[in-house]
Amino acid sequence: MAEKEKELLLIALGGNALVESGKKGTISDHLKSIQSTCDVLVPLFENDYDIVITHGNGPQVGNILIQNEETAEKVPSMPLDVCVSESQGEIGYLLQQTLKNKFKEKNIKKDVVTLITQVLVDKNDIAFEKPSKPVGPYYTQEQAQSLIKHKKWTMHEDPSGKGFRRVVPSPKPAHILETRVIRQLLLLDQIPIAVGGGGIPVYMSKDNSIIGVEAVIDKDLASAQLAIEIKADKFIILTNVKQCYLNYKKRTQVPISDMNLDEAHTYLDQGQFSSGSMGPKVQAAIEYITNGGKEAYITDIKNIQATIDKESGTFIHH
């Protein structure tokens, strides 16, 4: 009798799975959050799924950009694509080390590897004409004007009145350059950590050279693209709430346990999901399902197994 083929899960970790809100963001803060996250994930590896892990990098790359600015007179500043790669290495190292230690405790014989992942974008994407993604520290109006003049940055005033921030393009992911390597690692029964922070945005020059570009890619959309390319059976997006809601945080709030594609599109068009939080997650689920994906889920880390069992979270499907 042929052995049953293992299900392939792509698990996209949200920022709260890497560092708790309100913490300073020290390495000890990161490790504490990551250890809690890995405690929940380890039983999935014992269930013998094939798993690919992706993650965000918002606080981490923000800190790197602040370090860039504060030390600019002493060391050369790094472009944004290089800062994203630095954050991939930092977070991947902590995740893979923590997982390996927990595997040793549980006698799980798997290896974990972090891939510095490049994501192809279209140089002609309209996002490059309309930078929209805030990155880095806040500046005064005077500082912002100086940065516009000397660095040609695009600066927007923060709606909450905290100051001005740089905004950069956020192009749509077209292809994950390391997909073939990720597939090979899965065939070897290994666990890849990939597409950190949405991946490093790159484009192809006229002579087919790979060139990094100063932009950021939405981590959920990049994770969806990878899930499509590796043909993941389940795409699980982890965030800081148990599931999606209609009329979120209003007296008429209603939990959503199940959405088909038509409903997901309708709710998104109605503005039910904020562009700064749940919106990109629902859009990522739509992209995955529309492009051949089977099952997408949105939940928090505590409810991941219950969500896989369809007892919690939000299930998105055809």
VEXVO-779982 format. One record per residue (C-alpha): chain; y, x, z; residue number from 1. Coordinates in nm, 2 decimals. Each point is the difference from the previous one (the first is absolute). Layout:
<guzas>
+-----+--------+--------+--------+-----+
| mol |     yy |     xx |     zz | seq |
+-----+--------+--------+--------+-----+
|   A |      Y |      X |      Z | NUM |
...
+-----+--------+--------+--------+-----+
</guzas>
This chain:
<guzas>
+-----+--------+--------+--------+-----+
| mol |     yy |     xx |     zz | seq |
+-----+--------+--------+--------+-----+
|   A |   0.00 |   0.00 |   0.00 |   1 |
|   A |   0.34 |   0.14 |  -0.10 |   2 |
|   A |   0.24 |   0.09 |   0.27 |   3 |
|   A |   0.29 |  -0.24 |   0.03 |   4 |
|   A |   0.32 |   0.15 |  -0.14 |   5 |
|   A |   0.26 |   0.06 |   0.28 |   6 |
|   A |   0.33 |  -0.20 |  -0.01 |   7 |
|   A |   0.31 |   0.21 |  -0.08 |   8 |
|   A |   0.29 |  -0.07 |   0.23 |   9 |
|   A |   0.36 |   0.12 |  -0.05 |  10 |
|   A |   0.18 |  -0.01 |   0.33 |  11 |
|   A |   0.38 |   0.03 |  -0.01 |  12 |
|   A |   0.13 |   0.10 |   0.34 |  13 |
|   A |   0.35 |  -0.13 |   0.10 |  14 |
|   A |   0.25 |   0.21 |   0.18 |  15 |
|   A |  -0.08 |  -0.15 |   0.34 |  16 |
|   A |  -0.35 |   0.14 |  -0.04 |  17 |
|   A |   0.15 |   0.35 |  -0.01 |  18 |
|   A |   0.27 |  -0.02 |   0.27 |  19 |
|   A |   0.10 |  -0.29 |   0.22 |  20 |
|   A |   0.34 |  -0.17 |  -0.04 |  21 |
|   A |   0.26 |   0.13 |   0.24 |  22 |
|   A |  -0.17 |   0.34 |   0.05 |  23 |
|   A |   0.18 |   0.33 |  -0.07 |  24 |
|   A |  -0.25 |   0.10 |  -0.27 |  25 |
|   A |  -0.12 |   0.32 |   0.17 |  26 |
|   A |  -0.34 |   0.14 |  -0.11 |  27 |
|   A |  -0.15 |  -0.13 |   0.33 |  28 |
|   A |   0.14 |  -0.34 |  -0.08 |  29 |
|   A |  -0.16 |   0.01 |  -0.34 |  30 |
|   A |  -0.34 |   0.12 |   0.14 |  31 |
|   A |   0.00 |  -0.27 |   0.26 |  32 |
|   A |   0.05 |  -0.27 |  -0.26 |  33 |
|   A |  -0.24 |   0.16 |  -0.25 |  34 |
|   A |  -0.27 |   0.03 |   0.27 |  35 |
|   A |   0.03 |  -0.37 |   0.07 |  36 |
|   A |  -0.02 |  -0.08 |  -0.37 |  37 |
|   A |  -0.30 |   0.21 |  -0.05 |  38 |
|   A |  -0.18 |  -0.16 |   0.29 |  39 |
|   A |   0.02 |  -0.33 |  -0.19 |  40 |
|   A |  -0.09 |   0.16 |  -0.33 |  41 |
|   A |  -0.31 |   0.19 |   0.11 |  42 |
|   A |  -0.23 |  -0.30 |   0.02 |  43 |
|   A |   0.07 |  -0.07 |  -0.37 |  44 |
|   A |  -0.15 |   0.35 |  -0.08 |  45 |
|   A |  -0.30 |  -0.08 |   0.22 |  46 |
|   A |  -0.05 |  -0.31 |  -0.22 |  47 |
|   A |  -0.03 |   0.24 |  -0.29 |  48 |
|   A |   0.27 |  -0.12 |  -0.23 |  49 |
|   A |   0.15 |   0.23 |  -0.25 |  50 |
|   A |   0.37 |   0.04 |   0.11 |  51 |
|   A |   0.32 |   0.14 |  -0.14 |  52 |
|   A |   0.30 |   0.02 |   0.24 |  53 |
|   A |   0.36 |  -0.02 |  -0.11 |  54 |
|   A |   0.31 |   0.00 |   0.23 |  55 |
|   A |   0.38 |  -0.02 |   0.02 |  56 |
|   A |   0.24 |   0.27 |   0.10 |  57 |
|   A |   0.33 |  -0.16 |   0.07 |  58 |
|   A |   0.09 |   0.15 |   0.34 |  59 |
|   A |  -0.16 |   0.34 |  -0.09 |  60 |
|   A |   0.18 |   0.05 |  -0.33 |  61 |
|   A |   0.32 |  -0.12 |   0.16 |  62 |
|   A |  -0.03 |   0.27 |   0.26 |  63 |
|   A |  -0.06 |   0.26 |  -0.27 |  64 |
|   A |   0.31 |  -0.11 |  -0.18 |  65 |
|   A |   0.21 |   0.02 |   0.32 |  66 |
|   A |  -0.14 |   0.36 |   0.05 |  67 |
|   A |   0.11 |   0.07 |  -0.35 |  68 |
|   A |   0.36 |  -0.10 |   0.07 |  69 |
|   A |   0.02 |   0.16 |   0.34 |  70 |
|   A |  -0.12 |   0.34 |  -0.11 |  71 |
|   A |   0.15 |   0.01 |  -0.35 |  72 |
|   A |   0.22 |   0.29 |   0.09 |  73 |
|   A |  -0.29 |   0.21 |   0.11 |  74 |
|   A |  -0.29 |  -0.09 |  -0.23 |  75 |
|   A |  -0.01 |  -0.16 |  -0.35 |  76 |
|   A |  -0.03 |  -0.38 |  -0.01 |  77 |
|   A |  -0.31 |  -0.14 |  -0.16 |  78 |
|   A |   0.01 |  -0.27 |  -0.26 |  79 |
|   A |  -0.14 |  -0.34 |   0.09 |  80 |
|   A |  -0.33 |   0.03 |  -0.19 |  81 |
|   A |  -0.08 |   0.32 |   0.20 |  82 |
|   A |   0.10 |  -0.18 |   0.33 |  83 |
|   A |  -0.25 |  -0.27 |  -0.09 |  84 |
|   A |  -0.27 |   0.26 |  -0.06 |  85 |
|   A |   0.08 |   0.16 |   0.34 |  86 |
|   A |  -0.04 |  -0.34 |   0.17 |  87 |
|   A |  -0.34 |  -0.05 |  -0.17 |  88 |
|   A |  -0.13 |   0.33 |   0.14 |  89 |
|   A |   0.13 |  -0.07 |   0.35 |  90 |
|   A |  -0.14 |  -0.35 |   0.03 |  91 |
|   A |  -0.32 |   0.07 |  -0.18 |  92 |
|   A |  -0.07 |   0.30 |   0.23 |  93 |
|   A |   0.04 |  -0.21 |   0.31 |  94 |
|   A |  -0.22 |  -0.29 |  -0.14 |  95 |
|   A |  -0.28 |   0.22 |  -0.13 |  96 |
|   A |  -0.01 |   0.21 |   0.31 |  97 |
|   A |  -0.02 |  -0.31 |   0.22 |  98 |
|   A |  -0.26 |  -0.17 |  -0.21 |  99 |
|   A |  -0.22 |   0.31 |   0.00 | 100 |
|   A |   0.02 |   0.03 |   0.38 | 101 |
|   A |  -0.11 |  -0.36 |   0.03 | 102 |
|   A |  -0.27 |   0.04 |  -0.26 | 103 |
|   A |  -0.14 |   0.28 |   0.21 | 104 |
|   A |  -0.01 |  -0.22 |   0.31 | 105 |
|   A |  -0.18 |  -0.27 |  -0.19 | 106 |
|   A |  -0.23 |   0.23 |  -0.20 | 107 |
|   A |   0.14 |  -0.13 |  -0.33 | 108 |
|   A |  -0.07 |   0.26 |  -0.27 | 109 |
|   A |   0.29 |  -0.04 |  -0.23 | 110 |
|   A |   0.29 |   0.23 |  -0.10 | 111 |
|   A |   0.36 |  -0.10 |  -0.04 | 112 |
|   A |   0.24 |   0.16 |  -0.25 | 113 |
|   A |   0.37 |  -0.05 |  -0.06 | 114 |
|   A |   0.12 |   0.01 |  -0.36 | 115 |
|   A |   0.36 |   0.09 |  -0.09 | 116 |
|   A |   0.03 |  -0.29 |  -0.24 | 117 |
|   A |   0.23 |  -0.03 |  -0.30 | 118 |
|   A |   0.09 |  -0.34 |  -0.15 | 119 |
|   A |   0.11 |  -0.03 |  -0.35 | 120 |
|   A |   0.31 |  -0.21 |  -0.06 | 121 |
|   A |   0.19 |  -0.09 |  -0.32 | 122 |
|   A |   0.32 |   0.22 |  -0.04 | 123 |
|   A |   0.16 |  -0.30 |  -0.17 | 124 |
|   A |  -0.08 |  -0.24 |   0.29 | 125 |
|   A |   0.31 |  -0.22 |   0.06 | 126 |
|   A |  -0.02 |   0.11 |   0.37 | 127 |
|   A |   0.15 |   0.33 |  -0.10 | 128 |
|   A |   0.31 |  -0.18 |  -0.12 | 129 |
|   A |   0.02 |  -0.20 |   0.32 | 130 |
|   A |  -0.09 |   0.20 |   0.31 | 131 |
|   A |  -0.08 |  -0.23 |   0.29 | 132 |
|   A |  -0.22 |   0.16 |   0.26 | 133 |
|   A |   0.18 |   0.14 |   0.31 | 134 |
|   A |  -0.12 |   0.34 |   0.12 | 135 |
|   A |   0.11 |   0.26 |   0.25 | 136 |
|   A |   0.27 |  -0.01 |   0.27 | 137 |
|   A |   0.31 |  -0.21 |   0.04 | 138 |
|   A |   0.35 |   0.14 |  -0.10 | 139 |
|   A |   0.36 |  -0.09 |   0.06 | 140 |
|   A |   0.20 |  -0.13 |  -0.29 | 141 |
|   A |   0.18 |   0.34 |  -0.03 | 142 |
|   A |  -0.34 |   0.18 |  -0.01 | 143 |
|   A |  -0.14 |  -0.25 |  -0.25 | 144 |
|   A |   0.30 |   0.05 |  -0.23 | 145 |
|   A |  -0.05 |   0.38 |   0.02 | 146 |
|   A |  -0.37 |  -0.03 |  -0.09 | 147 |
|   A |   0.08 |  -0.23 |  -0.29 | 148 |
|   A |   0.25 |   0.26 |  -0.13 | 149 |
|   A |  -0.20 |   0.33 |   0.06 | 150 |
|   A |  -0.37 |  -0.11 |  -0.02 | 151 |
|   A |   0.05 |  -0.30 |  -0.24 | 152 |
|   A |  -0.20 |  -0.22 |   0.25 | 153 |
|   A |   0.01 |  -0.38 |  -0.01 | 154 |
|   A |   0.11 |  -0.12 |   0.34 | 155 |
|   A |  -0.01 |  -0.36 |   0.14 | 156 |
|   A |   0.14 |  -0.13 |   0.32 | 157 |
|   A |  -0.26 |  -0.13 |   0.25 | 158 |
|   A |   0.03 |  -0.38 |   0.05 | 159 |
|   A |  -0.04 |   0.05 |   0.38 | 160 |
|   A |   0.31 |   0.22 |   0.02 | 161 |
|   A |  -0.18 |   0.32 |   0.09 | 162 |
|   A |   0.17 |   0.20 |  -0.28 | 163 |
|   A |  -0.08 |   0.11 |  -0.35 | 164 |
|   A |  -0.34 |   0.11 |  -0.14 | 165 |
|   A |  -0.12 |   0.16 |  -0.31 | 166 |
|   A |  -0.19 |  -0.23 |  -0.23 | 167 |
|   A |  -0.25 |   0.13 |  -0.26 | 168 |
|   A |  -0.20 |  -0.16 |  -0.28 | 169 |
|   A |  -0.33 |  -0.17 |   0.09 | 170 |
|   A |  -0.19 |  -0.02 |  -0.33 | 171 |
|   A |  -0.33 |  -0.18 |  -0.06 | 172 |
|   A |  -0.32 |   0.21 |   0.02 | 173 |
|   A |  -0.17 |   0.03 |  -0.33 | 174 |
|   A |  -0.30 |   0.22 |   0.07 | 175 |
|   A |  -0.14 |   0.21 |   0.28 | 176 |
|   A |  -0.06 |   0.35 |  -0.13 | 177 |
|   A |  -0.27 |   0.09 |   0.25 | 178 |
|   A |  -0.21 |  -0.31 |  -0.06 | 179 |
|   A |  -0.29 |   0.20 |  -0.16 | 180 |
|   A |  -0.01 |   0.24 |   0.30 | 181 |
|   A |  -0.01 |  -0.30 |   0.24 | 182 |
|   A |  -0.29 |  -0.15 |  -0.19 | 183 |
|   A |  -0.19 |   0.33 |   0.02 | 184 |
|   A |   0.06 |   0.02 |   0.38 | 185 |
|   A |  -0.14 |  -0.35 |   0.04 | 186 |
|   A |  -0.31 |   0.09 |  -0.20 | 187 |
|   A |  -0.05 |   0.28 |   0.25 | 188 |
|   A |   0.03 |  -0.25 |   0.29 | 189 |
|   A |   0.33 |   0.14 |   0.12 | 190 |
|   A |   0.31 |  -0.17 |   0.12 | 191 |
|   A |   0.32 |   0.06 |  -0.19 | 192 |
|   A |   0.35 |  -0.04 |   0.15 | 193 |
|   A |   0.23 |  -0.05 |  -0.30 | 194 |
|   A |   0.33 |  -0.14 |  -0.13 | 195 |
|   A |   0.18 |   0.08 |   0.32 | 196 |
|   A |   0.34 |  -0.16 |   0.01 | 197 |
|   A |  -0.05 |  -0.16 |  -0.34 | 198 |
|   A |  -0.09 |   0.34 |  -0.16 | 199 |
|   A |   0.22 |   0.27 |  -0.15 | 200 |
|   A |   0.19 |  -0.15 |  -0.29 | 201 |
|   A |  -0.04 |   0.20 |  -0.32 | 202 |
|   A |   0.05 |  -0.05 |  -0.37 | 203 |
|   A |  -0.14 |   0.16 |  -0.32 | 204 |
|   A |   0.25 |   0.21 |  -0.20 | 205 |
|   A |  -0.01 |   0.01 |  -0.38 | 206 |
|   A |  -0.24 |   0.29 |   0.01 | 207 |
|   A |  -0.23 |  -0.18 |   0.25 | 208 |
|   A |   0.11 |   0.20 |   0.30 | 209 |
|   A |  -0.01 |  -0.17 |   0.34 | 210 |
|   A |   0.35 |  -0.01 |   0.15 | 211 |
|   A |   0.10 |  -0.13 |   0.35 | 212 |
|   A |   0.29 |  -0.24 |   0.02 | 213 |
|   A |   0.22 |  -0.10 |   0.30 | 214 |
|   A |  -0.11 |  -0.35 |   0.07 | 215 |
|   A |  -0.23 |  -0.19 |   0.23 | 216 |
|   A |  -0.29 |  -0.23 |  -0.09 | 217 |
|   A |  -0.09 |  -0.31 |   0.21 | 218 |
|   A |  -0.31 |   0.10 |   0.19 | 219 |
|   A |  -0.16 |  -0.34 |  -0.03 | 220 |
|   A |   0.05 |  -0.01 |  -0.38 | 221 |
|   A |  -0.14 |   0.35 |  -0.04 | 222 |
|   A |  -0.29 |  -0.09 |   0.22 | 223 |
|   A |  -0.07 |  -0.31 |  -0.22 | 224 |
|   A |   0.01 |   0.23 |  -0.31 | 225 |
|   A |  -0.26 |   0.23 |   0.15 | 226 |
|   A |  -0.21 |  -0.30 |   0.11 | 227 |
|   A |   0.01 |  -0.12 |  -0.36 | 228 |
|   A |  -0.09 |   0.34 |  -0.14 | 229 |
|   A |  -0.30 |   0.07 |   0.23 | 230 |
|   A |  -0.11 |  -0.37 |  -0.03 | 231 |
|   A |   0.01 |  -0.06 |   0.38 | 232 |
|   A |  -0.20 |  -0.31 |   0.11 | 233 |
|   A |   0.25 |  -0.07 |   0.28 | 234 |
|   A |   0.37 |   0.10 |   0.03 | 235 |
|   A |   0.11 |  -0.02 |   0.36 | 236 |
|   A |   0.38 |   0.03 |   0.08 | 237 |
|   A |   0.07 |   0.06 |   0.36 | 238 |
|   A |   0.34 |  -0.09 |   0.15 | 239 |
|   A |   0.13 |  -0.09 |   0.35 | 240 |
|   A |  -0.08 |  -0.37 |  -0.01 | 241 |
|   A |  -0.33 |  -0.18 |   0.00 | 242 |
|   A |   0.05 |  -0.19 |  -0.33 | 243 |
|   A |   0.26 |  -0.14 |  -0.24 | 244 |
|   A |   0.21 |  -0.30 |   0.10 | 245 |
|   A |   0.21 |  -0.27 |  -0.16 | 246 |
|   A |   0.34 |  -0.03 |   0.16 | 247 |
|   A |  -0.06 |   0.32 |   0.19 | 248 |
|   A |   0.17 |   0.01 |   0.35 | 249 |
|   A |   0.13 |  -0.36 |  -0.04 | 250 |
|   A |  -0.10 |  -0.30 |   0.20 | 251 |
|   A |  -0.19 |  -0.13 |  -0.30 | 252 |
|   A |  -0.20 |   0.33 |  -0.03 | 253 |
|   A |  -0.35 |  -0.06 |  -0.15 | 254 |
|   A |  -0.27 |   0.27 |  -0.03 | 255 |
|   A |  -0.17 |   0.05 |  -0.34 | 256 |
|   A |  -0.37 |   0.08 |   0.02 | 257 |
|   A |  -0.06 |  -0.03 |  -0.37 | 258 |
|   A |   0.20 |   0.02 |  -0.32 | 259 |
|   A |  -0.10 |  -0.01 |  -0.37 | 260 |
|   A |   0.21 |   0.18 |  -0.26 | 261 |
|   A |   0.20 |  -0.31 |  -0.09 | 262 |
|   A |   0.09 |  -0.06 |   0.36 | 263 |
|   A |   0.09 |   0.36 |   0.06 | 264 |
|   A |   0.23 |   0.00 |  -0.30 | 265 |
|   A |   0.16 |  -0.33 |   0.11 | 266 |
|   A |   0.07 |   0.12 |   0.36 | 267 |
|   A |   0.13 |   0.33 |  -0.13 | 268 |
|   A |   0.24 |  -0.18 |  -0.24 | 269 |
|   A |   0.12 |  -0.23 |   0.28 | 270 |
|   A |   0.10 |   0.30 |   0.21 | 271 |
|   A |  -0.26 |  -0.06 |   0.27 | 272 |
|   A |  -0.08 |   0.37 |   0.02 | 273 |
|   A |   0.28 |   0.25 |   0.08 | 274 |
|   A |   0.06 |   0.27 |  -0.26 | 275 |
|   A |   0.03 |   0.25 |   0.29 | 276 |
|   A |  -0.33 |  -0.08 |   0.16 | 277 |
|   A |  -0.27 |  -0.25 |  -0.11 | 278 |
|   A |   0.13 |  -0.05 |  -0.36 | 279 |
|   A |  -0.13 |   0.34 |  -0.14 | 280 |
|   A |  -0.34 |  -0.06 |   0.17 | 281 |
|   A |  -0.05 |  -0.34 |  -0.16 | 282 |
|   A |   0.12 |   0.15 |  -0.33 | 283 |
|   A |  -0.25 |   0.28 |   0.03 | 284 |
|   A |  -0.28 |  -0.24 |   0.07 | 285 |
|   A |   0.10 |  -0.20 |  -0.31 | 286 |
|   A |   0.00 |   0.31 |  -0.21 | 287 |
|   A |  -0.34 |   0.10 |   0.12 | 288 |
|   A |  -0.16 |  -0.35 |  -0.05 | 289 |
|   A |   0.17 |  -0.05 |  -0.34 | 290 |
|   A |  -0.14 |   0.33 |  -0.13 | 291 |
|   A |  -0.36 |  -0.05 |   0.08 | 292 |
|   A |  -0.01 |   0.03 |   0.38 | 293 |
|   A |  -0.24 |  -0.22 |   0.20 | 294 |
|   A |   0.14 |  -0.06 |   0.35 | 295 |
|   A |   0.33 |   0.09 |   0.16 | 296 |
|   A |   0.08 |  -0.04 |   0.37 | 297 |
|   A |   0.32 |   0.04 |   0.22 | 298 |
|   A |  -0.03 |   0.04 |   0.37 | 299 |
|   A |   0.06 |   0.24 |   0.29 | 300 |
|   A |  -0.22 |   0.29 |   0.11 | 301 |
|   A |  -0.15 |  -0.20 |   0.30 | 302 |
|   A |  -0.13 |  -0.27 |  -0.22 | 303 |
|   A |  -0.14 |   0.20 |  -0.29 | 304 |
|   A |  -0.37 |  -0.07 |   0.05 | 305 |
|   A |   0.06 |  -0.37 |   0.08 | 306 |
|   A |   0.21 |  -0.02 |  -0.32 | 307 |
|   A |  -0.28 |   0.16 |  -0.21 | 308 |
|   A |  -0.22 |  -0.27 |   0.15 | 309 |
|   A |   0.26 |  -0.26 |  -0.11 | 310 |
|   A |   0.06 |  -0.10 |   0.36 | 311 |
|   A |   0.36 |   0.13 |   0.02 | 312 |
|   A |   0.28 |   0.13 |  -0.21 | 313 |
|   A |   0.11 |  -0.13 |  -0.34 | 314 |
|   A |  -0.25 |   0.00 |  -0.29 | 315 |
|   A |   0.15 |   0.02 |  -0.36 | 316 |
|   A |  -0.23 |  -0.08 |  -0.30 | 317 |
|   A |  -0.01 |  -0.15 |  -0.35 | 318 |
+-----+--------+--------+--------+-----+
</guzas>
